[in-house]
Amino acid sequence: MSFNCIFYKFSKRKNSTKIPEISGLNIVVNLKSNTSILNPTLEVVASDDITGYNYCYIATFARYYYIEDFAWNTGGYWDITMSADPMATFRNDIWATTAYILYAQTAYNALIVDSRLNQVTSASVHVTSGNNRIFDLDGIADRNILFFISEDTNLSSGGAVQAYLVTQSELKDVCHSLYTAGRSVWDDLQAQAGSASACITKCIRVPYSVPAGAALSIKLGNYDTGISGKPVLGRLLLPTVQVSIPWQASDFRKSYHKFTLILPYVGAVPISASDILNDNILDISIAIDILTGDIVYYVCHQNDAVAPIASFKSNCASVIPISSYQSNTLSALSSIVTGASEIASGNWGTGIASAVNGIFNFLAAKTPSVVGAQTGSPEIMSTVTLITEYYPTCVEPSNLLATQGRPYMASNSLSGFSGYIQTKDFSVTSGHGMTDRERDIINSTLDGGAFLE
């Protein structure tokens, strides 16, 4: 039996579906008896030396072959031993198969950690500051909130506790005025509040701008001190801050980052990289209780203030001793729990109040919520700062793209893929004429890693 064969000088990988796209040498060959279709031996009459060819296509067998050996026999023929290349022969069947794909070159999930890579012990550090200044220590001495009992009928709140913004000088003058007021004034105030000093309940100093009204005279009980202050307006400050996340890789190395968020009056707190893999910005919503200095930070996903990653609580107010009479009446500021409850009941915004109410029950997991620094802590920065430590891998992931692929970890048809691919439990769609041996070769090759070309 004689038929036509096409011989090629062709370079390809064993685990590739690549086929020749070049012209080959057409030769009529004689088939020896009882030859295998998978490992045929052919007798070729050739006037030229054909030992430089290494690949062959036989249309009669509908297969591509690797040439394994040439032997010159005494009859003037080349005996050519070949083995079938099922990866090329059944390339269309391979592409038509749906399989679970572990790694791929042209499609991958950048959020999946590549367990094949090891970290390098050295780290690079990047510091990123937020876009807004939250606290300001400049002029803090003149940002004192004085709480006192007054019968100031001008405010329609006689007998109620007032909160006035006063400067350092005004605070000193108020204390001096009360100290020198005289016995008659003290007796009146004792009748009204139990003692003259009890009319002043507390004073705090704060590192934020306090919204206040027009200056009014400070009246302790019915005693007009003659000193002016400004009534505090409102109860909440609601600043927001955005901090960009300086990811040091555009591929699947994001998990090799360590983040530390520095919050004014809280300090350094950890943020898990796994919590923010989809974000390029941290949105931080802040609630500050003007009258207590209680702070609640909400660290949120980008453009998502309803479901925070974590919450951090602290207080930024310092208690100011305002009179020798006050030594036994000054008390610490309200606890952070009380402060959080007050913030939750305030004008916080749709969707946020419920998050504040659940402040201690919300978080499970990786990025912790913590109670921050103590009252009056000096841990103060003007804005939020993110410190990023990036631990590189021992092999640059992009170098693996063409030879090991990137994590995909999902089922899909191979029809949309090219380049390197590795599967799990591959089972090729049975093509016409495919033998069981060829099927096994294809399946094991894809599971070990192959190239769709």
Stockholm file with secondary structure:
# STOCKHOLM 1.0

chainA/1-453         MSFNCIFYKFSKRKNSTKIPEISGLNIVVNLKSNTSILNPTLEVVASDDITGYNYCYIATFARYYYIEDFAWNTGGYWDITMSADPMATFRNDIWATTAYILYAQTAYNALIVDSRLNQVTSASVHVTSGNNRIFDLDGIADRNILFFISEDTNLSSGGAVQAYLVTQSELKDVCHSLYTAGRSVWDDLQAQAGSASACITKCIRVPYSVPAGAALSIKLGNYDTGISGKPVLGRLLLPTVQVSIPWQASDFRKSYHKFTLILPYVGAVPISASDILNDNILDISIAIDILTGDIVYYVCHQNDAVAPIASFKSNCASVIPISSYQSNTLSALSSIVTGASEIASGNWGTGIASAVNGIFNFLAAKTPSVVGAQTGSPEIMSTVTLITEYYPTCVEPSNLLATQGRPYMASNSLSGFSGYIQTKDFSVTSGHGMTDRERDIINSTLDGGAFLE
#=GR chainA/1-453 SS CEEEEEEECCCCCTTBCCCCCSCCEEEEEEECTTCCSSSCEEEECCSSCCTTCCEEEETTTTEEEEEEEEEECTTSCEEEEEEECHHHHTHHHHHTCEEEEEEESSSCCTTSCCTTCCBCSCCEEEEEECSSCCCCCTTGGGCEEEEEEECCGGGTCTTEEEEEEECHHHHHHHHHHHHTSCHHHHHHHHHHHSSSGGGEEEEEECSSCCCBCSCEEEEEBTEEEEEEEEEBCCSEECCEEEEECCCSCSSTTGGGEEEEEEETTTEEEEECGGGSTTCSEEEEEEEEETTTCEEEEEEEBTTBCSSCSEEEEEECCEECCCCGGGGGTCCCCCCHHHHHHHHHHSSCCTTTHHHHHTTTTSCCSSSCCEECCCTTCCCCCSSCEEEEEECCBSSCGGGGTTTTCEEEEEEEEGGGCCEEEEEESCCCCCCTTCCHHHHHHHHHHHHHCEEEC
#=GC SS_cons         CEEEEEEECCCCCTTBCCCCCSCCEEEEEEECTTCCSSSCEEEECCSSCCTTCCEEEETTTTEEEEEEEEEECTTSCEEEEEEECHHHHTHHHHHTCEEEEEEESSSCCTTSCCTTCCBCSCCEEEEEECSSCCCCCTTGGGCEEEEEEECCGGGTCTTEEEEEEECHHHHHHHHHHHHTSCHHHHHHHHHHHSSSGGGEEEEEECSSCCCBCSCEEEEEBTEEEEEEEEEBCCSEECCEEEEECCCSCSSTTGGGEEEEEEETTTEEEEECGGGSTTCSEEEEEEEEETTTCEEEEEEEBTTBCSSCSEEEEEECCEECCCCGGGGGTCCCCCCHHHHHHHHHHSSCCTTTHHHHHTTTTSCCSSSCCEECCCTTCCCCCSSCEEEEEECCBSSCGGGGTTTTCEEEEEEEEGGGCCEEEEEESCCCCCCTTCCHHHHHHHHHHHHHCEEEC
//
